[in-house]
Amino acid sequence: MPTVLLVRHGRTAANSSGVLAGWTPGIGLDDHGRAQVEALGDRIASAGVPVSRVVSSPLQRCQETAAIVVAKAADGIPVEADDRLGEARYGSWTGRKLSELAKEDLWRTVQDQPSAVRFPDGDEFPGESMAQMQSRALDAMRSLDAEVEKAHGADAVWVAVSHGDVIKAILADAAGAHLDQFQRIQVDPASVSVVRYTARRPFLLRSNDNGGDLGGLKRPPPKPDEEATPDEPGPTEVDAGDAAVGGGAG
């Protein structure tokens, strides 16, 4: 059961000007976005959270974000690129102002029934459906998490750097919500959300955290009677994927 820190990239000029950047190349962090990410890296480092792996969208703004987090908190771990964590493929919407897109009929469907949306192909950028975007992102999360557990153990912490809509779709799944509800979730630039996957269910530990203490993400050492875990839980044993009942330990 590793824990993944889902980091959204810091602010870009496209964010501040209301442009849908999508897969446009050359969109990097602005000065404010870089400061946001440096502050996040400092938070992770000061919490003493041991980061085992860093995987990022291949787009520049995420690669820059991941590099800063590594420099601050991950002791030189290489940043791996994974297209499955890349931005939604907005097709012909790419590079257009949000204020213009809001006048199109498809905009209302994006807001109210995103599972029915497929972004139209453009001359330069292909489109995809939001369901496809969520499916590839969840495939990445599950497979990467399993790799981290195999390589670093069940208590490992790793970082995935991605984009707002992608992270919202991942968090909706973690919360057991349909994709049509994902617009209820807010994911700000340079925020961190936290998910732990188990064989039974994901646990959504934090969402859109912009300033809280991350020290609680460190796993405490096991108690002596917890060091040997049976292969199968008995009638009075709690499975790793079971939720606390009655509020847990408080």
C-alpha positions in Angstrom: 0.0 0.0 0.0 2.3 2.8 -1.1 1.2 6.4 -0.8 1.1 8.7 -3.9 1.4 12.5 -3.7 -0.5 13.9 -6.7 1.1 17.2 -7.5 -0.4 19.7 -10.0 2.2 21.8 -11.8 2.7 25.4 -10.7 1.1 28.4 -12.4 1.9 29.2 -16.0 1.3 32.3 -18.2 -1.4 30.3 -19.9 -3.2 29.8 -16.5 -3.0 33.4 -15.6 -4.2 34.5 -19.1 -7.1 32.1 -19.2 -5.8 30.0 -22.2 -6.3 26.3 -22.5 -2.7 25.1 -23.0 -3.4 21.4 -23.5 -0.4 19.7 -25.2 1.0 23.0 -26.6 4.8 22.7 -26.3 6.9 25.3 -24.5 4.5 26.2 -21.8 6.6 26.5 -18.6 6.2 27.8 -15.1 6.0 31.6 -14.6 7.9 33.2 -11.7 4.9 32.8 -9.4 4.4 29.2 -10.4 8.1 28.5 -9.7 7.8 30.0 -6.3 4.6 28.0 -5.6 6.4 24.7 -6.4 9.5 25.6 -4.4 7.3 26.2 -1.4 5.7 22.8 -2.0 9.1 21.1 -2.3 10.1 22.8 1.0 7.0 21.4 2.7 7.7 17.9 1.5 11.3 18.1 2.5 10.6 19.6 6.0 8.1 16.9 6.7 10.8 14.3 6.2 8.6 12.3 3.8 10.9 9.8 2.0 10.1 9.9 -1.8 11.0 6.7 -3.6 10.0 7.6 -7.2 8.9 10.7 -9.2 6.8 10.2 -12.4 5.6 13.2 -14.4 3.6 14.2 -17.4 6.0 14.8 -20.3 4.8 18.4 -20.7 7.3 21.2 -19.8 5.3 22.7 -17.0 5.1 19.4 -15.2 8.7 18.4 -15.9 9.8 21.8 -14.4 7.6 21.2 -11.4 8.9 17.6 -10.9 12.5 18.8 -11.2 12.0 21.4 -8.4 10.3 18.8 -6.1 13.2 16.4 -6.7 15.8 19.1 -6.0 14.1 20.1 -2.8 12.8 16.8 -1.4 13.8 13.7 -3.4 17.6 13.6 -3.2 18.4 13.5 -6.9 15.9 10.8 -7.9 15.4 10.9 -11.7 12.2 12.3 -13.1 10.5 9.7 -15.3 8.1 10.8 -18.0 4.8 9.0 -18.6 2.4 10.1 -21.4 -0.5 8.6 -19.4 -0.2 11.4 -16.9 -0.2 14.0 -19.7 -2.9 16.7 -20.0 -6.3 15.9 -21.5 -6.1 16.0 -25.3 -8.3 19.0 -26.0 -7.8 18.8 -29.8 -9.1 21.9 -31.6 -9.8 23.6 -28.3 -6.0 23.8 -27.6 -4.6 27.3 -27.3 -8.0 29.0 -27.2 -9.3 31.3 -24.5 -11.6 29.8 -21.9 -13.9 32.8 -22.3 -14.4 31.9 -26.0 -14.8 28.2 -25.3 -17.5 28.9 -22.7 -19.8 30.1 -25.5 -19.7 26.7 -27.3 -22.4 24.1 -26.8 -19.8 21.5 -25.8 -18.8 23.6 -22.9 -22.0 22.9 -21.0 -21.5 19.2 -21.6 -18.0 19.5 -20.2 -19.5 21.1 -17.1 -22.5 18.9 -16.6 -21.8 15.5 -18.2 -18.1 15.2 -18.8 -18.4 11.4 -19.4 -20.2 12.2 -22.6 -17.5 14.6 -24.0 -15.0 13.9 -26.7 -12.9 16.9 -27.7 -12.8 17.5 -31.4 -9.7 16.7 -33.3 -7.7 19.7 -34.6 -5.2 20.1 -37.4 -2.3 20.1 -35.0 -3.6 18.4 -31.9 -5.8 15.2 -31.7 -8.8 15.1 -29.3 -9.8 12.4 -26.9 -12.8 11.8 -24.6 -12.7 12.6 -20.9 -13.4 9.0 -20.2 -10.3 8.0 -22.2 -8.3 10.6 -20.2 -9.5 9.1 -16.9 -8.9 5.5 -18.0 -5.3 6.1 -19.1 -4.5 8.1 -15.9 -6.0 5.4 -13.6 -4.0 2.7 -15.6 -0.9 4.7 -14.8 -1.7 5.1 -11.2 -2.4 1.4 -10.6 0.5 0.1 -12.6 3.1 2.6 -11.2 1.9 2.1 -7.7 2.3 -1.7 -8.0 5.8 -1.2 -9.4 6.7 1.1 -6.4 5.4 -1.5 -3.9 7.4 -4.2 -5.6 10.6 -2.2 -5.6 10.4 -0.2 -2.4 7.8 -1.9 -0.2 4.3 -1.2 1.1 5.3 1.9 3.1 6.9 3.7 0.1 5.8 7.2 -0.9 6.0 8.4 -4.5 5.1 11.5 -6.5 3.0 11.8 -9.6 3.1 15.3 -11.3 0.2 16.0 -13.6 -2.5 18.4 -14.6 -5.8 19.7 -13.1 -8.3 17.7 -15.1 -6.2 14.6 -14.9 -5.8 14.8 -11.1 -9.5 15.6 -10.6 -10.4 12.5 -12.6 -8.1 10.4 -10.4 -9.5 11.9 -7.2 -13.1 11.3 -8.3 -12.3 7.6 -8.8 -10.5 7.4 -5.4 -13.6 9.0 -3.8 -15.9 6.5 -5.5 -17.6 9.3 -7.6 -18.6 9.0 -11.2 -16.7 11.0 -13.7 -19.7 13.2 -14.2 -19.1 14.5 -10.6 -15.4 15.4 -11.1 -16.1 19.1 -11.7 -17.0 19.3 -8.0 -13.4 18.8 -7.2 -10.9 21.7 -7.0 -7.2 21.1 -7.8 -5.1 24.3 -7.6 -1.7 24.9 -9.2 1.1 23.5 -7.0 -1.4 21.7 -4.7 -0.9 18.2 -3.4 -3.5 15.5 -3.1 -2.8 12.1 -1.5 -4.1 8.7 -2.4 -3.3 5.3 -1.0 -4.3 2.3 -3.2 -5.1 -1.1 -1.7 -6.4 -4.3 -3.3 -9.9 -3.6 -1.8 -10.2 0.2 -2.5 -8.3 3.4 -2.8 -8.2 5.8 0.2 -8.4 9.5 -0.5 -6.2 11.0 2.3 -5.9 14.6 1.2 -7.3 16.8 -1.6 -6.1 20.1 -2.9 -3.7 20.7 0.0 -2.0 24.1 -0.3 -0.3 24.5 3.0 -0.9 21.8 5.6 1.8 19.9 7.4 2.7 16.7 5.4 4.5 15.0 8.3 1.5 12.8 9.0 2.2 11.0 5.7 5.2 9.2 7.2 4.3 5.7 8.3 5.1 5.0 12.0 7.3 2.0 12.6 5.2 -1.2 13.2 4.5 -2.3 16.8 6.3 -5.5 17.8 3.1 -7.5 17.5 2.4 -6.1 14.0 5.7 -7.0 12.4 4.6 -10.5 11.3 1.5 -10.1 9.2 -0.4 -13.3 8.3 -1.1 -14.0 4.6 -4.8 -14.1 5.2 -6.6 -12.0 7.9 -8.5 -14.1 10.5 -11.9 -13.2 11.9 -10.6 -10.6 14.2 -7.8 -9.2 12.0 -8.2 -6.0 10.0 -7.4 -6.3 6.3 -5.1 -3.6 4.9 -7.9 -2.5 2.6 -10.5 -2.2 5.3 -11.7 1.3 6.4 -11.8 2.3 10.0 -15.1 1.9 11.7 -16.3 4.3 14.4 -13.6 6.9 13.5 -10.6 4.6 14.0 -7.9 5.6 16.5 -8.9 9.3 16.4 
